Amino acid sequence: MAQKSPKAVYTYQQALEALQHYCAYQDRCHQEARQKLRELGFRGDEAESIIVDLIGEKFLDEERFARTYARGKFRMKRWGRYRIKRELKQREISEYCIRKAMEEIEETDYLETLEAELLRRDRQEKKAKHPYLRRRKLANYAVGRGFEAPLVWETINRLGL
């Protein structure tokens, strides 16, 4: 039977410093910070105390995290609002912070991104001979990326795809 290597034992201060570095590198949500604390062997009141310290020192800020996350996923991965909201909910972000995060996405940018994604995908979907099938594939693609179905169909019709 293989022996497990002993885990490093962190003091409260060492764990706090480790989490400060973890949160300074990139915005983190409370759930990610708690997971990191569990990996370091901290649970319960001790872990919550570290979380409170991190919030007090502005290393953790859920609204800032939600805004950054929404901005990044929309601009870099070109995700729609539904997908971003779902991912934020999975990270246990409050409804208030999710609403604030959605403010980061300008309506004109959102529509331009949807159009660009549909046009890009349409060039790839030329294989589908039947126009209905191609339109359906385009709509499924955009909805799968998190765009709202009525908006997707409106855009497909407006672009004449």
Secondary structure, DSSP 8 states (H G I E B T S, - for coil): -----------HHHHHHHHHHHHHHS---HHHHHHHHHHTT--HHHHHHHHHHHHHTTS--HHHHHHHHHHHHHHHS---HHHHHHHHHHTT--HHHHHHHHTTS-HHHHHHHHHHHHHHHHHHGGG--SHHHHHHHHHHHHHHTT--HHHHHHHHHHHT-
